[in-house]
Structure formats: structure tokens, C-alpha cells
Amino acid sequence: MNDKQIECFLQTAKHLSFTKAAQNLYLPQPAVSRYISALEEELGVNLFIRENSRHISLSDEGTLYFNFFQRYFAELHNIRKMLANTTNHIRLGYNIGWNVSSFLPKVVNECRSEDPDFMISFECLGFRDLLQALEDKHLDAIITSSDYVEGRADLVRYKFTSIPRIVVYSELLPDFDKIKTAADFASYTFYMIDDPRVGELCQDIELLFRPYGFVPRFTAVPNINTVFASVENGLGVAVLDGWYQGIHHPGIHYFNLNDHLPISIAWKRNTISSSIDMLYKKINEHFKSID
């Protein structure tokens, strides 16, 4: 039994015509008949009821095999599609502005030690752009805030750590030196990225400061660079996370909040890649070792 025999049977069963099947498969009609006869001999059944050379119908056995082979070819197509998405070179994305040098270079070196052919490249994008790049297959995997990939049935996602949430401010902020508690941020403007989830993010930050007796005053700006420019120039403050590289700039201070941001790695469920599996395994091992 081979795929050509099955294709001839399916086409003939679909159109109930050897002639039409031969035309669709670009084969001589006698060849189609021979393929089907060989398949019938191997299966030990008559797949068609042959009234005459021009009029045929499926036998009961033929109907069963027709349904089975249709499912077989559909599953074969899905598997081939999945295998077409396999990759050895990982294109990894993570949030723009993050400094991941505390773990990622070590993890990459460990992957290369285990597999000398391991290859990886990086791209930094905003939260929503990361997901879009993954959707468009411009990236193979992303590291991002867990809440951005929650509820996505099309993604494989694993949380591997949590990072502190902080309020970032500059020495150019009026009375910056008087900031001692979270309540001292009440009079300042909170800058944040204009995001489709901006309402949800505002509510989240409001909950953080509710115990301190105030509701933050928000201003949304286009991107993280604009957020930091506003903070750096003393226009206000921003709730960011402990990986943000700008907190190490001269004149920048940060205040730790009693809250953490879960971080996950995610990739498309139909992507098959031993390299991505190994990368996640090494990342997970790294963070387990430092817990």
C-alpha cells in the first residue's frame, strides 16, 4: 500500500469516476484502475461496486476505507505542516529595555556546550509587538510578562521566575530626596506606555498604591523610551520592573514595591524545536539553582 494508491482511491471515490480521478491526478486512466485494483487486493475487499465501466459506487467496505483514508491524509498534512515549522536557529524576543545579561549569556553558553550547532539571535520589542512577531513567525519564542500570554491556547508557555516591581524616579524630580515610602509618590504623575491593556494596567497599579491612601495620576505615552525620557527629565515617575536597564543610569533612583511580576517563555504550539526545549530547560535550571 502506498500514497499513490490511496490518492487514486480517494479521488475516484470523491467523483465516482475513474476518468475524473485520472484527470485530477494527471495519470492515464488505466494507471488509476491498476492502482485501485492493487489496493483492493492488498486490503482483501472490493472498494467499489462496478455496474459498468462508467457507473460505479462505493461498497460498504469502500465507504469505511474512504472515511479512514480522508482522516489519514488530513493528519498527514497536519504533521507535515508542523515539521515544516521546526527550527534549529532560535529567534528569541524579549521586552525592549530589559537587561537579561544576569542569566541569558550563561544559559546560551550552556546550550552551546550541550549542542555545538545551537544558534540564537535576539530582538527587543514592546509587549504587544512581541506577541505579533510570534504570531507572524518573525520570532520563534519570546520572554515576556506572564499576563500577556495567559489564556492563549495556541501557545506553549512556562513561567520561570518573578522580578520585583519598582517605582523609578530621577534626581531632577522635585523633592526627590524626601521620598522615603510609597506614599511619598502621591503628588507625582505616573507615566506608562499606551497599550491596549492600559485600563487593566492602571487598575493594577492603583491596587498597589491603595494601601498608601492615594490613586496615582496617569499619563500614557507611545513607548518605553518616552516613559523613561519623562522620568529622566524629572517630569514624573514610572512603575517598571527590576530588569529595566535604565535604573542603572546616573541620577536615577528606584523604590521597591512589595510586588513581583511573573515572567514566562512562550512559543507557538505548532512549533517543534529541540533547541527551544533545551533553552527553556536551561533557563528553568538556572533560576531553580538560585532560588
N, C-alpha and C positions, 0 to 999 in steps of 0.2 A: 504494500500500500504506500502511495506517495502523494504529495500535494497536488500534482497534476491530475491524478485520477480523481481526487476529491473535488478539485475545481471543476472538472468536466461534469461530474455528477451534480454538483450544486447548480451550475449554470443550466444544465439540461432540466433539472427538477424545477428550477425557477420559471423557465419559459415553456416547459413541457414540449421542447423541440430540440432535436439533435442539430438541426440546421442553424437555429438561432444561437445555440451554445457554441458551435464551431465558429460562427461569425464573431462573437464576442471575445473568443479566446484566440482568434487568428490561427485556427487549426483547420486542417481538412476534416470534413465530416466523418470519413472512415476512421480517422485517428481518434476522434471523440468516442465513437462507438467501441473501438478496441480498448480504450482506457476504462470505459464503464464496464465492459464485459470482464476485464481483468479484475476490477474492483468487486464485481458481483461474485466471481469465482473465489476470490480470497475471503469474502465475507460469508459465502455459502448461502446467499439469498438472491432472489430476483428483486432488484430495486424498482423496476418499472413493470407495468402491465402494458405489453405491446399489442395493441389492437391491430395495427398495421404499421407500415414504415413511416406514416405521417401522424398517426394519432397514438399518443402514449399518455399514461397517467401513473402516478406514484402508487406502488403497492403499500400495504400496511407497514411492511418492514422498511420500505424506502422512505416513508414519512418519518419513521423513528430516526433513521440514519440522517435524513435531511436536517431535522432539528438538532441532532447531535453535532453534525459537522459545521453547521452555522455557528453554534456556540464555540466550537473548537477554533474556527478561523477568527472569530471576534476576540477570543482570549489570546490567540497567537499575535494578532495585530497589537493588542494592548501591551503584551510582553516586549515585542519588538520596539514599540514606542518608548517604553520605559528604559530599555537597554540603550536606545539612541541618546538618552539623556545622561548616560554615565560620563563621568569626568575624572581625570587624574590631576588636572590643574585646577585648584580651587580659587575661585574669585570671591574673596571674603569682604563683606562690607560691615562697617560699624559706624557709630554716630560721629558726625563731624564735631571736632573739638575735644574728643576723648583722647586721653593719654593711656594707652594699654601696654606700654613698654614694661610694666612691672611683671607681666606674665606672658604676653604673646611671643616675644622673641625666644624665650626659653621653650615654650611649647612647640614652636616651629622647628627649633633645633632637635628636639626630641623626636618629632615626626620624621625629620630627615635622617636621623640616626637609625630609625626603625625601617624606613623606606627611602633609599637614596634617590629614587625618582620622584619623591614628593615635591610638588611645586605649588606655590601660593602667591597671589597678588592681592593688594588691598585697595579699597575705595571707601572714602569717607563721605557720607551723605546725611541729610536730615532724617528724622524718624519716618515720615511718610514716604520720602524718596527711596529709603532703603527697601520698604515693602514693595514699592512699584518696580524697582530694579530687579527684585527677586521674582516678581510676577512676570516681568518682561524677559526673564532669563539672561539679564545682563550680569547678575550675581548668582553664585551657586549656594551661598549661605550668608547669614547675617548675624551679628551680635547686637542686641538692642534691648531696650526696656521690655520686660516680660508682658506688660499690659498691652503693648502694641501687637503682639502675636497671639494673645489669648483668644480662644474661640474660633481659631482658624483651622477647620478640619482638613484643609489642603496642605497644611504644614506639619512637619515633624519639628517639635520644639522641646528644648530641655533647659530648665533653669539650673544654673551652675554656681551663682553667687548673688550677693546683695551688696550694694555700695551705699555709703552714707549720703543723705540729702543735706545740703548746706545752703546757707544764705551767703551770697558773695557781695562784697562791697569794696569801695575804694577809699583811699585816704583823702580823696577830693570830696567825699560825701560830707556835708555839713555835720559837725559834731560826731564824726566817726569814732573818735576816741572815747566817747561816752557810752558806746554800745557794750553792754555787759550781759543782757539777757535778750531772749527773743522778743519780749515786749517792747524793747527799745527800737524796733523797726516799724512801729505803728505809724509814724508820720511820713514814711518814705514811699515812693512809688515803686511798685514791683513790676519789672519788665519781664516779658515772656514772649515766646515765639507764637505767631499767629498760625494756629494749627487747626485742622478740622475738629480736633478734640479739645479746643481751647476752653469751652464751657466746663467740660469734665475736669480739666486740669486746674482751672480756677477753683472749683469746688474742693478739689483735693488739697490745694494749698490753704484754702480757707479753714478746712478742718485742722490743719497743722497749727494754725495760729489762734484758733478759737479758745484754747485754754489760757491764752495770754491776753484775752479781753479785747481783741480788735479784728476787723475784717480788712485784709490787705486791699489797697487800691492798685488796680492792674492797668498796664498799658501794653498792648500787643504790638510787636514789631515783626518784620518779614522773616528774619533768620537769626541764628545764634550769634553771628558776628555783630549784628546790630544790637542784640541784647548785651553783649559784652562791651561794645563801644559805649553804650549808655551807662553801664556800670563803671567802666574805666574812667569815664569823664565826670563821674560824680552826680549823674542825673537821678540815680536811684539804685535799687538793689535787685537781685535775681535769685530765685530758688533753683539751684543746679545740683550736680552730684559730684562726689569725690573724685571722679575720673576726669573732670573737666580740666584741661591743661592750663587754662587761663588763670587758675587760682595761684599759680606759681610765679606770676608776673610781679615785678617790683611795684609796691604800693597797693597791692590787692590783699584783702583780708577775707576770711570766711568764718562763719559761725555754724557749728554743728547742731543740727536738729535731731531730736530723738526719733528718727525715722530712717528707713532704708529703702532703696529702690531695687527690686528684683531684676536680675539680668539673665537673659536667655540667649541661646544659639538656636537658629531655626533654618530650615531648608524645605524645599518643595517635596511633598510626599512621593512624587513620581521620579525623584532624582535618586539614582543608585550610584553611590560613590564610596568605596572603601576608604578613600582619603578623607572625606568629610567625617566618616565614622571614627577614624583614627584621631582626627583633630579634636572632635568632641571628647573622646576618651582621654586624651592628654590634658585638655583644659580641665575636665572634671577631676582628674587625678591631682592636678596642681592645686586646685582650690580645696580639695579634701585634705591635702597634706599640710595646708596652712591654717585649717580651722582649729 
